[in-house]
Amino acid sequence: SADLASELYWKLRRAGLPLQLIPTSRDMLYRRGQPETVAGLPTLCLEDPLAGGWDYRLKRGLDYVGAGLGVLMLAPLFLVIGVAIRLDSPGPIFFRQERAGLHGKTFQVWKFRTMAADAPQQQAQLEQHNETADGILFKVKHDPRVTQVGSILRRTSLDAIPQLFNVLCGQMS
């Protein structure tokens, strides 16, 4: 399962062992690494050392200051987007999703909601239209669950700006 793979990945990282990963579409989206060819197969070499000591403190400080300034400067935009989401469709303004973070620790990532509030229930009816063959991701071209405001937020990547709060909390960089 994904949890077992994540746990193994972090055990290898803590032991200082490099890891060669044969990437799937999910790995290409969520992992970083040096592309290498091993035995004729494309792989990602994951051997970057974890930041520690002063490097980590400096990076964390810059993250905190940058995210704090971003939240302050973008506060009016947060308000406008929040109102637009509420006027466009019923439901919450924000969407939370569990993600794996540093050392495999899970956290809730924040985004503006871009789909109908009942999107998970609607997914079962759309499964036959899934465009990804690996079964990990669910993707449908012109997904009917995406709201009008949501399509604009996705196209402009503005749906991700609430992740500044994740950065402030130290969950993301």
Secondary structure, DSSP 8 states (H G I E B T S, - for coil): -HHHHHHHHHHHHHTT--EEE---HHHHHH---EEEEETTEEEEEE------HHHHHHHHHHHHHHHHHHHHHHHHHHHHHHHHHHHHSSS-SEEEEEEE-GGG-EEEEEEE--B-TTHHHHHHHHGGG---SSSSS---TT-TTB-HHHHHHHHHTGGGTTHHHHHHTTS--
